[in-house]
Amino acid sequence: MTEYRLGSTDSIYSPNVIAWAINGYHFADDRPKLLNGISITFPSVPTTAIEKLLSKAVPYTVEGETVVFSVDE
């Protein structure tokens, strides 16, 4: 199992961005754009892991300003 930590920056508060993307991921037409946008924002995380996060296939926690989740790969 691989753990991913999506940290915040001065420009991006990761918990809010991920919550927003998960909310929008419910709409099939928006999924490709959201997946691409989050993949560009966090390029070190595989797209397959991001898809699992956004589709709620895996849970996540928030530690301070960091989103933490784990994926079986």
DOTOR-829065 format. One line per 4 residues: number of its first residue (from 1); their letters; for each residue x, y, z of N, C-alpha, C, O, CB. Coordinates in Angstrom, 3 decimals. Each point is the difference from the previous one (the first is absolute). Glycine has a CB too. Layout:
<rs>
NUM = a = X Y Z X Y Z X Y Z X Y Z X Y Z ~ ...
</rs>
This chain:
<rs>
1 = mtey = 0.856 -1.174 0.000 -0.856 1.174 0.000 0.902 1.236 0.000 0.949 0.092 0.779 -2.825 -1.330 0.455 ~ 1.571 2.159 -2.096 0.779 1.237 -0.107 -0.786 1.151 0.607 -1.182 0.184 -0.291 2.325 -1.029 -1.793 ~ -0.468 1.622 2.936 -0.629 1.171 0.608 0.404 1.242 -0.790 1.166 0.173 -0.356 -1.166 -1.275 2.649 ~ -0.967 1.951 -2.557 0.242 1.262 -0.689 -0.363 1.141 0.920 -0.982 -0.066 0.739 0.545 -0.992 -2.977
5 = rlgs = 1.242 2.111 2.184 -0.222 1.186 0.815 -0.040 1.205 -0.942 1.008 0.368 -0.602 0.152 -1.410 2.644 ~ -2.326 1.639 -2.157 -0.179 1.151 -0.888 0.089 1.266 0.834 -0.969 0.409 0.641 -0.485 -1.748 -2.239 ~ 2.615 1.944 1.581 0.238 1.180 0.819 -0.532 1.272 -0.624 -0.165 0.106 -1.216 2.157 -1.229 2.099 ~ -2.254 2.078 -0.021 -0.460 1.322 -0.439 1.196 0.878 -0.339 1.130 -0.269 0.407 -3.197 0.064 1.023
9 = tdsi = 1.791 1.250 -2.178 1.004 1.014 -0.321 -0.592 1.371 0.319 -1.114 0.099 0.514 2.152 -1.560 -2.339 ~ -0.288 2.510 1.518 -0.539 1.343 0.179 -1.214 0.233 -0.893 -0.885 0.783 0.345 3.172 0.028 0.256 ~ -2.332 -1.488 -1.747 -1.072 0.188 -0.972 -1.154 -0.979 0.140 -1.131 0.311 -0.374 2.839 0.563 -1.133 ~ -1.429 -2.056 2.043 -1.000 -1.071 0.025 -0.121 -0.570 1.407 0.987 -0.429 0.596 -0.498 -0.119 -3.006
13 = yspn = -1.714 0.548 2.932 -0.294 -0.659 1.271 -0.585 -1.360 -0.361 -1.180 -0.104 -0.336 0.770 2.320 1.605 ~ 1.224 -3.246 -1.199 -0.362 -1.334 -0.495 -1.330 -0.550 0.519 -0.768 -0.540 -0.797 3.173 0.136 0.634 ~ -2.714 0.514 1.459 -1.289 -0.555 0.449 -1.201 0.599 -0.735 -0.940 -0.722 -0.333 1.978 0.350 2.557 ~ -1.017 1.654 -2.475 -1.120 0.631 -0.716 -0.030 -0.407 -1.470 -1.072 -0.255 -0.550 1.193 2.186 2.133
17 = viaw = 1.038 -1.993 -2.218 0.060 -0.365 -1.416 -0.475 -1.433 -0.194 -0.751 -0.279 -0.935 2.659 1.880 0.583 ~ -1.485 -2.506 1.216 -0.406 -1.396 -0.133 -1.494 -0.152 0.289 -0.691 -0.724 -0.717 3.009 -0.020 1.377 ~ -2.822 1.405 0.362 -1.442 -0.067 0.296 -0.807 0.537 -1.179 -1.027 -0.580 -0.355 1.499 0.845 2.822 ~ -0.031 0.819 -3.073 -0.675 0.580 -1.165 0.018 -0.987 -1.168 -1.015 -0.194 -0.668 1.669 2.517 1.424
21 = aing = 0.510 -2.949 -1.002 0.119 -0.935 -1.117 -0.849 -1.250 0.219 -0.612 -0.505 -0.941 2.922 1.362 0.517 ~ -2.352 -1.356 1.650 -0.839 -1.162 0.303 -1.465 0.339 -0.246 -0.735 -0.804 -0.572 2.409 0.001 2.282 ~ -2.096 1.969 -1.288 -1.380 0.427 -0.217 -0.332 0.048 -1.497 -1.049 -0.487 -0.421 1.143 1.817 2.560 ~ 0.778 -0.758 -2.917 -0.231 0.108 -1.437 0.115 -1.315 -0.735 -0.561 -0.161 -1.084 1.400 2.445 1.231
25 = yhfa = -0.114 -3.230 0.433 0.223 -1.290 -0.652 -1.273 -0.833 -0.098 -0.033 -1.003 -0.713 2.364 1.057 1.558 ~ -3.365 0.351 -0.141 -1.291 -0.680 -0.100 -0.615 0.167 -1.400 -0.822 -0.814 -0.421 0.472 1.188 2.890 ~ 0.745 0.663 -3.167 -0.560 0.300 -1.317 0.906 -0.577 -1.090 1.131 0.450 -0.181 -2.212 1.658 1.082 ~ 0.574 -3.099 -1.617 0.814 -0.735 -0.975 0.676 0.915 -1.025 1.143 -0.249 -0.385 -2.680 -1.681 0.688
29 = ddrp = 0.856 2.970 -0.744 0.579 0.897 -1.003 1.218 0.761 0.528 0.872 0.394 -0.775 -3.141 -0.167 -0.228 ~ 2.327 -0.022 2.319 1.091 0.765 0.599 1.199 -0.852 0.399 1.075 0.537 0.264 -2.777 1.046 0.537 ~ 1.536 -2.879 -0.753 1.061 -0.884 0.506 1.330 0.140 -0.730 1.029 0.138 0.661 -2.810 -1.699 -0.021 ~ 1.812 1.532 -1.963 1.310 0.094 -0.675 0.755 1.295 0.334 1.211 -0.022 0.217 -2.158 -1.369 -2.060
33 = klln = 0.237 2.491 1.881 0.655 1.283 0.287 0.498 0.055 1.441 1.098 0.493 0.260 -2.561 0.617 -1.966 ~ 0.663 -1.612 2.638 0.417 0.003 1.396 1.192 -0.931 0.228 0.946 0.350 0.705 -3.302 0.172 -0.035 ~ 2.299 -1.691 -1.264 1.107 -0.946 0.130 1.279 0.594 -0.585 1.070 -0.108 0.599 -2.689 -1.818 -0.712 ~ 1.509 2.543 -1.041 1.160 0.634 -0.621 0.536 1.155 0.849 1.211 0.128 0.184 -2.110 -0.781 -2.428
37 = gisi = 0.010 1.483 2.753 0.424 1.141 0.808 0.711 -0.410 1.273 1.022 0.585 0.360 -2.917 0.673 -1.288 ~ 1.362 -2.261 1.614 0.641 -0.462 1.234 1.306 -0.719 -0.324 0.968 0.113 0.751 -3.220 -0.328 0.367 ~ 2.291 -0.524 -2.227 1.233 -0.672 -0.417 1.112 1.001 -0.318 1.166 -0.241 0.311 -2.546 -1.643 -1.214 ~ 1.020 2.986 0.295 0.991 1.051 -0.292 0.457 0.672 1.292 1.178 0.323 0.154 -2.224 0.062 -2.420
41 = tfps = 0.122 -0.176 3.182 0.330 0.663 1.263 0.923 -0.856 0.865 0.876 0.525 0.687 -3.074 0.659 -0.780 ~ 1.999 -2.501 0.060 0.803 -0.930 0.797 0.644 -1.034 -0.933 -0.415 -1.159 -0.006 -1.106 1.487 2.032 ~ 2.525 0.074 -2.811 0.552 -0.871 -1.040 0.712 -1.254 0.515 0.193 -0.943 -0.767 0.045 2.978 -0.575 ~ 0.149 -2.072 2.594 0.692 -1.177 0.528 -0.961 -1.134 0.364 0.439 -1.112 0.294 1.335 2.634 0.563
45 = vptt = -3.080 -1.249 -0.874 -1.001 -1.003 0.344 -0.552 -0.606 -1.291 -0.431 0.733 -0.890 -0.164 0.494 3.044 ~ 0.606 -2.562 -2.263 -0.542 -0.626 -1.213 -1.476 0.340 -0.212 -0.769 0.138 0.952 2.419 -1.994 -0.669 ~ -2.015 1.984 -1.538 -1.384 0.326 -0.345 -0.978 -1.030 0.555 -1.112 0.349 0.395 1.934 0.780 -2.463 ~ -0.417 -2.387 2.100 -0.883 -1.054 0.526 -0.294 0.222 1.483 -1.109 -0.270 0.460 2.039 -1.345 -2.153
49 = aiek = 0.049 2.098 2.433 -0.209 0.278 1.421 -0.925 1.200 0.176 -0.865 -0.006 0.876 3.136 -0.941 -0.344 ~ -2.094 1.969 -1.353 -0.860 1.183 0.085 -1.437 -0.363 -0.349 -0.936 0.492 0.631 2.885 0.985 -1.218 ~ -2.129 -2.331 -0.410 -1.348 -0.425 -0.379 -0.684 -0.712 1.170 -1.192 0.200 0.233 1.926 -0.414 -2.641 ~ 0.000 -0.601 3.131 -0.568 -0.697 1.162 -0.377 0.985 1.101 -1.021 -0.166 0.667 2.393 -1.857 -1.224
53 = llsk = -0.546 3.047 0.743 -0.296 1.025 1.002 -1.255 0.785 -0.384 -0.905 0.163 0.818 3.359 0.008 -0.271 ~ -2.507 0.310 -1.775 -1.116 0.839 -0.420 -1.323 -0.766 -0.088 -1.069 0.578 0.197 2.703 0.812 -1.444 ~ -1.559 -2.674 0.954 -1.214 -0.810 -0.098 -0.438 -0.560 1.351 -1.000 -0.712 0.088 1.656 0.133 -2.413 ~ 0.080 0.897 3.354 -0.258 -0.464 1.367 0.194 -1.502 0.162 -0.573 -0.604 0.907 -1.025 2.475 -0.659
57 = avpy = 2.401 -2.478 -1.118 0.314 -1.421 0.135 0.925 -0.237 1.198 0.047 -1.098 0.554 -0.319 0.803 -3.046 ~ 1.004 1.343 2.879 0.857 -0.065 1.186 -0.317 1.211 0.886 -0.327 1.072 -0.509 2.173 -2.312 -0.775 ~ -1.750 1.069 2.597 -0.229 1.134 0.893 1.259 0.870 0.099 1.100 -0.422 -0.357 -2.782 -0.942 1.659 ~ 1.488 2.562 -0.816 1.149 0.866 0.254 -0.183 0.693 1.340 -1.111 0.092 0.523 1.472 0.256 -3.000
61 = tveg = 0.738 0.133 3.019 -0.029 0.787 1.226 0.717 1.310 -0.275 0.721 0.138 -0.989 -0.781 -2.218 2.461 ~ -0.147 3.028 -0.589 0.677 1.281 -0.094 0.873 0.156 1.235 -0.486 -0.072 1.129 -1.405 1.095 -2.495 ~ 3.172 -0.812 1.145 0.952 0.241 1.072 0.531 1.413 -0.186 0.883 0.241 -0.823 -0.253 -2.716 1.009 ~ -1.174 3.397 0.582 0.384 1.399 -0.163 -0.453 0.514 -1.345 -1.197 0.153 -0.242 3.160 -0.494 1.737
65 = etvv = -1.008 0.609 -2.376 -0.304 0.497 -1.345 0.313 -1.046 -1.070 0.193 0.338 -1.168 0.282 1.991 1.959 ~ -0.426 -3.604 -0.387 0.384 -1.073 -0.903 -1.102 -1.047 -0.101 -0.563 -0.415 1.013 2.965 0.816 -0.447 ~ -2.706 -0.824 -1.779 -0.944 -1.094 -0.247 0.826 -1.285 -0.059 0.999 -0.078 -0.715 -2.661 1.587 -0.568 ~ 1.232 -2.509 2.042 0.722 -1.268 0.077 -0.923 -1.134 -0.403 -1.114 -0.104 0.514 2.598 1.003 1.310
69 = fsvd = -1.035 -1.757 -2.743 -0.777 -1.169 -0.390 0.938 -1.103 -0.442 1.150 0.254 -0.359 -3.087 1.194 -0.321 ~ 1.441 -2.674 0.707 0.796 -1.157 -0.393 -0.734 -0.789 -1.065 -1.228 -0.081 -0.005 2.273 -0.023 2.284 ~ -0.257 -0.484 -3.194 -0.561 -0.764 -1.108 0.820 -1.276 -0.167 1.230 0.028 0.059 -2.062 2.088 -1.213 ~ 0.132 -3.245 0.944 0.661 -1.243 -0.378 0.405 0.114 -1.462 -0.829 0.321 -0.851 -0.503 -1.676 2.551
73 = e = 2.580 1.097 -1.991 0.441 0.082 -1.393 0.678 -1.271 -0.425 0.438 -0.113 -1.145 -0.182 2.559 1.366
</rs>
